[in-house]
């Protein structure tokens, strides 16, 4: 999203009466939560796909640290 778009949304929001601001804020919170859930589902699906394809390694914390140093 462009900065101008964000500024426009904020200006429109500021112009609303308090009751409508509360309603709009609730709608935005719910939409954000849903978008976050969808992103998490997508990440989980990718993780499962990678695990099934054998692209994931298992190990202990020490193994991870060793890999990160390499």
N, C-alpha and C positions, 0 to 999 in steps of 0.2 A: 504494500500500500504506500502511496506517495504521501509525503508530509502534508501537501496541500489538502489531500483527502481527509487526513486525520484532523487537521485544523478545521476543516469545514464541518466535520462531525461534531467536534467540540463546540464550535460556535452555535450550531443548531441545538445541541444539548443545552447549552447555557441559556438559550432563548426560551426554553420550555418552562412552564409553570412547575412548581415544586412537585405536585402530584404526578405529573407526566414524567418528570425526571426520575422519580422513584420507580415508576412502571418501566421506563426505558432501561434504567440501571438493572432491574431484575431480569429483563429480557436479555440484555447483554451478558450478564453473569451466567445465565442458563446456556446461552449460545456458546460462550467461551468454554464452559464446562463440557459441553457436548463435543466441541472441537478437540479439546484436550483428550477426551475419552477415545475419539476416533483416531487421534494420532497414536495413543497408547496401543490400541488394537492393531494398528498397522505395524508398529514396532514389534509387538508380540508375534504377529504372523511372520514377520521377517526373521525373528529369532528362531521360531519353530522350523521354518524352512531351512535356515542355516544349520540348525542342529541335525535335521534329517539328512541334509546333504553332507554332513561330516565336516563342516567348516568351523566347528567350535571345538575348543580344547578344554578338557577338564583338568583340574589340579588344585593344589593347595595354594595358599597365599604366597608361600615361598616360591612356588613355581611361577606365579604371576610376576613377582618381583624380579626373578631371574630373567624372564622373557622381556620385561620392560628395560632391563639393563642392556640386553643384547642389541 
